[in-house]
Amino acid sequence: MNPVSTLKTQQGISLLETMIAVLVLAIGLLGVAGLQTMNLKNSQSAHQRTMAVMLAGSMAERIRANALLARTGVYILAKTCNTISLNGSIQNVERTQWMNELKLALGAAATSCGEVSYDGANRIYTIVVSWDDSRALGGLAVMTLRQQVRI
């Protein structure tokens, strides 16, 4: 076996191996970038869900803090998807603040909505918060959270 002829037949093999290794690395990096993108989308969805829970809890605490007057239904708020400006009573100011906080936390999209209804017979307030969750993996165009408060 002649060593000179063996080297001539293997010319370019290491370059080919290097190119294949670079290709495999590039595909791996694209996969990591895709995972990172999905992670960011799902993190945003989790953040919005957390904010919705906190906002519903905030309104529940406002209702509980003024339970005697709340039994008259003063915290009722029809489904609203815009910021509002109610003046006068403390309940109007609290509803205005709550809707403005909701729009700030969940975005100004038309699907970021809040609603507060009251069942006087059972003394139960139902707080509904809706937002756009379509960016999450398997997310819905409109995600809705409901929380009930008995006073």
C-alpha positions in Angstrom: 0.0 0.0 0.0 1.4 3.3 -1.1 0.8 6.1 1.5 1.1 8.8 -1.2 -1.8 7.4 -3.2 -4.0 7.0 -0.1 -3.6 10.7 0.8 -4.6 11.7 -2.7 -7.8 9.8 -2.7 -8.8 11.3 0.7 -8.4 15.0 -0.3 -11.4 17.1 0.6 -12.9 14.6 3.1 -12.2 16.7 6.1 -13.8 19.7 4.4 -16.9 17.7 3.8 -17.1 16.5 7.4 -16.7 20.1 8.6 -19.5 21.3 6.3 -21.8 18.5 7.6 -21.0 19.4 11.2 -21.8 23.0 10.5 -25.1 22.1 8.9 -26.1 19.9 11.9 -25.1 22.7 14.3 -27.2 25.3 12.3 -30.3 23.0 12.4 -29.8 22.6 16.1 -29.5 26.4 16.6 -32.7 26.9 14.6 -34.5 24.4 16.9 -33.3 26.3 20.0 -34.4 29.6 18.5 -37.9 28.1 17.8 -38.1 26.8 21.4 -37.1 30.2 22.7 -39.8 31.9 20.6 -42.5 29.5 22.0 -41.2 30.1 25.5 -41.7 33.8 25.1 -45.2 33.4 23.8 -46.2 31.1 26.6 -44.6 33.3 29.2 -46.6 36.3 28.0 -49.8 34.1 28.2 -48.9 33.1 31.8 -48.3 36.7 32.7 -51.6 37.8 31.3 -53.4 34.9 33.1 -51.7 35.9 36.4 -52.7 39.6 35.9 -56.3 38.5 35.2 -56.4 36.6 38.5 -55.0 39.5 40.4 -57.4 42.0 38.8 -60.4 39.7 39.6 -59.1 39.4 43.2 -58.6 43.2 43.4 -62.3 43.8 42.5 -63.4 41.1 44.9 -61.5 42.8 47.7 -63.0 46.2 46.8 -66.5 44.6 47.1 -65.7 42.8 50.4 -64.3 46.1 51.8 -67.7 47.8 51.4 -70.0 44.8 51.8 -73.0 46.6 53.3 -73.3 49.0 50.4 -72.2 46.3 47.9 -75.4 44.4 48.8 -77.3 47.1 47.0 -75.5 46.2 43.7 -73.4 49.4 43.4 -70.5 47.5 42.0 -72.3 46.2 38.9 -70.4 47.0 35.7 -71.8 46.0 32.3 -69.3 44.2 30.0 -66.9 47.0 29.1 -63.9 46.8 26.7 -62.8 50.4 27.0 -61.4 52.5 29.7 -64.2 54.4 31.5 -64.5 57.5 33.5 -67.2 57.5 36.2 -67.2 60.3 38.8 -69.1 60.7 42.0 -69.2 57.9 44.5 -66.3 55.9 45.7 -67.7 52.8 43.9 -67.7 54.7 40.6 -64.1 55.7 41.2 -63.1 52.1 42.1 -64.8 50.7 39.0 -63.0 53.3 36.9 -59.7 52.5 38.4 -60.3 48.8 38.0 -61.1 49.0 34.3 -58.1 51.3 33.7 -55.9 48.8 35.5 -57.3 46.0 33.4 -56.6 47.7 30.1 -53.1 48.6 31.3 -52.3 45.1 32.5 -54.0 43.0 29.7 -53.5 45.4 26.7 -55.6 47.8 24.9 -57.0 45.2 22.5 -60.8 45.1 22.0 -60.9 41.7 23.7 -59.6 42.9 27.0 -62.9 43.3 28.8 -64.3 43.4 32.3 -67.7 42.8 33.8 -69.2 42.7 37.3 -72.7 41.3 37.8 -74.7 40.7 41.0 -77.2 38.1 42.0 -79.1 39.9 44.8 -81.1 36.8 45.9 -77.9 34.9 46.7 -75.7 37.9 47.4 -73.1 36.7 44.9 -71.0 39.0 42.7 -69.5 37.5 39.5 -66.4 39.1 38.2 -65.5 38.3 34.6 -62.1 39.2 33.0 -61.5 38.5 29.3 -58.3 38.9 27.2 -56.7 37.8 24.0 -54.7 34.6 24.5 -54.3 33.6 20.8 -50.5 33.9 20.9 -50.0 31.0 23.3 -49.6 27.4 22.2 -53.2 26.2 21.7 -54.4 29.5 23.1 -57.9 30.9 22.5 -58.8 34.1 20.8 -60.6 35.2 23.9 -59.7 33.7 27.3 -62.2 34.3 30.1 -61.7 34.1 33.9 -64.7 34.1 36.2 -64.6 34.6 40.0 -67.5 34.7 42.3 -67.7 36.6 45.6 -70.3 36.0 48.2 -71.1 38.9 50.5 
